[in-house]
Amino acid sequence: MTISSGATSPIGATDGFRRGNSFFEDYGIWKEAPLLIGTTQFDPLPDVKNIMITGGAGFIACWLVRHLTLTYPHAYNIVSFDKLDYCSSLNNTRILNDRRNFTFYQGDVTNPSEVLDCLERYNIDTVFHFAAQSHVDLSFGNSYGFTHTNVYGTHVLLESAKKVGVRRFIHVSTDEVYGEVKDDDDDLLESSILAPTNPYAASKAAAEMLVHSYQKSFKLPAIIVRSNNVYGPHQYPEKIIPKFACLLARRKPVVLHGDGSPTRRYLYAADAADAFDTILHRGQLGQVYNVGSHDEISNIALCRKLLGIMNIIPETDGHMGEQNGSSSNNNNHHNGTPPTTDSLFSRWVKYTHDRPFNDHRYAVDATKLKQLGWVQKTGLETGLRATVEWYRLFGERWWGDISKVLSPFPVVAGMEVLSDSEPVSDTPQGPEVRAERGVEGKKGKGVVAVEGGRKGNGVNGWNGWDGRNGFEEED
């Protein structure tokens, strides 16, 4: 493995990097974790040799980095290009450190000199562009940062790729560029109109327009990929599945936005890696491909499924009516009677105000990708069990202390994650609660301020809610 930093010569030690040495200290946790890759394998492409994957130390990209490095050891050289932001980790690719066809380059996609240096130094012919600000909640408060990374960063990469003459530029977008899809609407094809509804999705749509412009103006050989939500091991615990798994493992309740009714389709990370591998080898230049899962579930139903998998409530109970968050049996356990499923659910699932706007659902048609031979192999039940077990074993140690990101509405300041607080309640909160809070976070009727917390009855040996809760973040 080669390690490079910025526009300097390759170095084999950590002290040449811009971030503090503590980030690069290897505590060996990655040696205990299973090696996770996709399942596909194709005949290598003769015109592909050196592949640059931006955001390679992040979640989805690290799956592809591992998959391509290990599946094609004699065909492709893989360069993982990553800024090493708050949500990335070198643990995600440390298992590749002794592989001759793997290189890590610390660089920022918004820095033209670093991007061009990497492309030229490693004679890159193929680019997978994953690097992006992707957490929707943060985009409502820091939209400038999303525009800078997602739009300007893509522009820098496109201009540099044009300059060196890459043969394939695979741009990773999102299904959110289509906007909200109603319950009775058909799944959206790649030709559907783009109608983003939040700053994150708008920045990704804008990035796509730049890709299209370089295709038309400069004949850049590009492919655009729009995927559903991806989940699985190695995902930084700011998103709903890993965050809730970590909170429940700590015996802390989770908190949903609004009433928990929005639905999302979830794709296991190994299937996503297979999709990108398929698109690399069989995708047609100039095309757009949807990556779609058949597993759609509401946020509140996802909470129930996680609670069941973690043996907090009975898995076999099919009752889905806990959206009111309350039960007349809440005091049964205190009186010596075992708590009902409803009462357990209401103790473990709390509510806060919704986003300024929260798309009800997204739904894309992946027929075009399936015609290339891709299939979804991991169902939600199997994928969730594997994910929950991984976070039980490694989630508390993979990124260091994750307490702040599990706190209410964490705030990212530079490279640091800071905890924040918002009021929560036992019942879903409507728009009037958000209005009643105002800009200073005032307490409204029926709302409990997180700072003070609230004591509850013991659940599975846990002695009460202390106010340090996690908030639902599905995108």
N, C-alpha and C positions, 0 to 999 in steps of 0.2 A: 504493500500500500504506500502511496505517496500522500503527504499532507502538505497543502499549500495555503498561504494566507495572503490575500490581496494581490498586489502586483510584485511580490517579492519572489525569491527563489524558493523551491520546495524545501521544506524543513521537516525533520522527523521528531521534533520536540514540541512541547506545547507553549513554551514561553514566547514564541513569536506571534501568538494570536492576540487579537485586540481585546478579548474579554478576559476577565479575571481567571487566574489559574484554577480556582476552585471549580469552575465549570468543566475543566478538562481532567480533573482528578478522577481516576478510575477506581471505583470501590468494588468492582467485580460483580455487581448485581447482574449484569448482562450474561455472565457465564452460567448463571443458574436458570436462565429463562430458555424456553424452547425456541428453536430456530423456525421461524414462520415465514413461508413464502407461498406463492400461488401454485397452480397445478399444471398450467399449460406449457407446452414446449413445441417449437416450430423449427423448420429448417432455417438456419441463419441466412440473413439477407446479404448478398455479396457486396452491396454498396453501403452497408452500415458497419462501422468499426468502432467509433468512439462516440459514446452517448453521454451527454450532459443532462443531469436531472436536477432542476432547481428546486429548492426546498427539500433537498434529499434527506435531511435529518429530522424532518417533520413526519406527520402521521402517514398519509396515504403514499407519499413519495418514497418513504423508507421501505415500504412493502415492495414497491417496484424496484428500488435499488437492490434489495436483497435478492429478489426473484431473478432479475436479469444477470446480476453478478454470478450467482450460483448455478443458474440454469444454462448459461452460455459462457462458461469460463474460458474457452479457447476461441470464441468468436467475437465477443464484444468487450471493450474496456468501458467501465462505468465511472463517470466523474460526478460525485455528489457535491453540488454547489449549494451552500447554505449560509445565511447570515448568522445563524445560531441565535434566534430570537427567543423570547421567554417560553414559547411552547415547543421548542425543538430539543432534541437530546442526542448527543453522540452515542448514548447507549443503544439507540435504535439501529446503528450500523456497526458497532464495535466488533461484532462477530465476524465482520469482513476484513478486519485490519491486516490479516496475514494473506489476503488474496492478492495475487499479482495484478489482477484486472480491475482492482478497485482503487479509487483515489478520492480523498476528501479535499475540497477547496472551500475555505471560508471566504465568502464574498457576498456582496449585497447587489441584488438585481437593479437597484436604483443608482449604482455606481458604474458609469460606462467603462472606466478604465479597468475595473476588476472583471467585468463581464467579458470585455474584449480580450483581456489577458488570458482568461481561462479558455475561451474558444480557440485562440491562436496557439496557446502553449500545448494544448492536448489535441490539436487538430480535429476539433469536434465536427462531426458531420450530421448528427441527429440531436435534437433538443426536445426534452419533455419539460414543459414549463408549468410546474406546480406552485412555485413560491407565490404566496398571497397572504394578505390579511383576510381571514375567513370567518371570524366570529361575529355574527350579525348583531348581537347585543352591543358590542363595542362600537359598531359602525354608527349607531345613533348618536354617540357622544364624541366620536373622534373620526368623523367622516373625511377630514383632510388626510389623515394618515392612510385611509383605505384608498383614496384617489392617488396618493403619492406612490404607494407600493403597487397597487393592482393595475393602475393605468400607466403612470409614468414608468414603473418598473418593466411592464410589458413592452412599452415603446423602446426603452433602452435595449432590451433583449432582441426585439425585432430588428432594430437598426444594426446592432452588432452582428446578428445572424445573417443579415443581408450583406454586410461588409465582407464576411469570411466565406459566404457561399454555402451555408448548410443545405443538406439535401432533404431533411425532414424537420419540420417545426410542429410539434404536437402540443397544442395549447389546451390546458385543462381549465374548463369553465365550470358552470354549475347549472342545475335545473332551475335555479331561482331566477335566472334571466327571463324565463317565460312569465313569471308572475304567478298569481294565485289561480288555481284550477278548481272550479266548483265541483260539488259531489257528483252531479249528473253529467259533467262534461266528459268528452272522450279524452283518452291519453294524448298528449301532444307529440306531434311529429317534429322532426328537425326543421321543417319548413315553417313552423308556427311563428307568429309574430312575437318579438321580444317585448315584454312589458314589465320590467322590474319595479318592485314596490318599496325597496329599502336601499340605503346608501351602499351597502355591500353588493347587492345584486346589480345595482346601477353601475358600480365600478367594474364589475365583471363583464357586463354588457358592453361598456365602453371599451374595455380591453379587446373584446371580440371584434368591435368595429375597426380597431387598429390592425388586428390580424387580417381581416378582410381587405383592408386598404393595401396592405403590403402584398397580399396575394394578387390583387388587381394591378397595382402600380408597378411592382417590382418582380412579379412572378415568383414570389416566395412560396416554396412548396410546403403548404401548411395543412393541418387537420385540426378541427376543434372538437372537443369532447365535453359533453354536458352530463353530469352524473347526479343521481340521487344522493341522499345522505349516506356516508360510509361510516361504519363503526368497526370496532375490534381492538385487540391488544395494540399497544404503542400509541394510542390516542391521548393527547394531553387532556387531563380531566376538567376541562372547562365546558365540554359538551355533555348533553343529557345522560347518555348511557354510562360513560366512565365516571362522570361526576356523581351520579346517583348510586352507582355501585360502590364507590369509595365512601360516600356518606353512610350508606346502609351498613357497610362493613365496620364503620366507626360507631354504629348504633345511634346515628343521628337521623332525624327526619329529613325529607326532601321537600322542596317547595316548587309548585307549579305556577306558571304565568296564567293569569285569567282563570278560566274554568277547566283547562287541560284538554279541551276538545280538539284543537288542531291536530291533524294527522300528518305523518311523514312516512315515506318509504325508505327502508333501511337495507343497505347492501353490505355484506361482510367483506372485510378488507382483502381477503384472499381472492374473492370473486372480482373485486375491483382490480387487483393486480393482473388477474387473468384477462380482464377486459382491455387493459392498456397493452399487455403483451400481444393480444389478438389484433388490436388496432395498429400496432407497430408493424406486424408481419403481414397483415391482410387488408388493412385499411387503405382506402384510395385517397391520394392527395387531392386537396380541394374540397373534401367532404366534411360534414358534421355528423357526429355519432352520439346518440343518447345512450347512457348506461342506466338501465332501469331495473329496479327490483320488483318482485311481485309481493313483497311483504310490507303491507301498509298497516299502521297502527296509530291510535291516538296517544297523546302524551299521558293521559290518565290511565289508559289501558296498559301502556308500557310500564308505568309505575307498578301496577298490580302484577305484571309478569315478573318484574325484577324482585318484588317482595316475595313472590312464590318461589322463584329460583333460589333465593337466599333463605328459604324456610322461615320467613317471618310471618307469612299468612299461608293458609292451605292453597297449594297449587291447583287442586282439583275444583275449587270453588269457582263457578262460572259467573257469579254475580258481578255486574259491572255498574252498579248504581250508586257509587260512592261520591258522585260529583258534588253532593251537598256537604260532604266532609263531616257530617255529624251523625250521631247514633244515640238512640235512647238507652243503649246498653254500655255507654262509655264508662260507667262506674262499676260494672260487674266485677272486674278484676280486683278493684279495691275492696269489694265486699266479699271476696273469696271465691267468686264464680269466674271460671275461665272466660276471657274476653271473646266476643264474637268476632267474625271476620271483619264486619263493618267497623266495629270499634277499633280494631287493630289498624285497619286502613286509615281511619281518620287520625290516629295518633302518629302515623308514619308519613302522611302526606298532608302538607299545608299549602297555602295559596298566597300569592301576592298579585299586585296589579299586572296587567298585561303590557306588552310593548306598545310603543306609539301606534304601530300597525303590525299585525301578525297574520301572515298569510294562512288561510285555513288549511290548504294542502297544496302539494305539487304532484304532478303525475305525468310522466313521459313514456312514450312508446319506444321500446328498444328493439323493435323488429329488425331494423337495419343492421344493428350490431349482431343480432342473433343469426342473421343470414351469413355472417362471416364465420360462424361456428361457435360463438361464445354462448355459454349457458350459465345460469346462476346455479351453483352447486350446494350452497350452504343456506339452509332455511333459518328464519329468525330464532326459533327455539334453540337449535344447535349452536348458532353463532353467539347468542346471548350467554349460554352456559359456558362456552369457552372463554368469552370475554370477562364474565364475572369472576371466573376462577383465576384468570391471569391477573386481574387487579387485586384479588384477594392475596395473591402471592407476591406481587411485585409493585402494585400501584403506589404504595406508601414510600417506596425507596427509589423508583426509577428516575424521578425528576427532583429528588430532594424533598424538602418540606412542602407539601401541597396544601397546607391548612388554609392559606389565604385565598387560593383559587376556589376552595370549597365554601368560602364565606359568601354572604349575600352580595350579588352584583359586584364581583371583583373588578378593580380598575387597573389597567396596565399603564404604568408610567415609565417610559423608556424600556429598559430591560427588566423592570421589576413588576411583580403583581402585588397590588395592595388590596386589603380587604375593605369592604364597604358595607353599609347596612341599609335595609329597607324594612318597612312594616310587613308583617304577615298575619294571616288569620286562619281560622279553622274552616272557613267557607270560601268559595270562589268570590273574587272581588270584581265588581263591575266598574265601568268608567267613572262612576261617581266617586269611588274611593280614590282613584288617581287624582281627580280634580280636588277632592277634599284635602288630600295631603299637601297639595301645593308644592312650590319649589323647595320648601324647607323640610319636607318629609314629616309633616305633622301627622299626628295620630287621628284616624277617623273612627267612626263608630264601628265597633266590632273588630278593630284591628289591633294587633299586638305589636308593639315596637320591638324590633329584634335586639336593640341594645340591652334592654332589661331582661328579655327572655321570659319564659313562663315554665313553671314546674308542672309536670304531668305525672300520671301514674306510671309505675315501673313497667317496662316492656322488655321481656327476655333478659332480665337482669340489669337493664339500664335504668338509672334512677331519675331521669327527667330531662326535659329539653332545656338546654342552657342558652338557646338563642343563636348558636353558631350553625347556621343551616345553609344548604345549597339551593341555588335557584335554577329552575329549568331553562336550558339553553339548547334547543334542538337543532340549530343550524351552525 
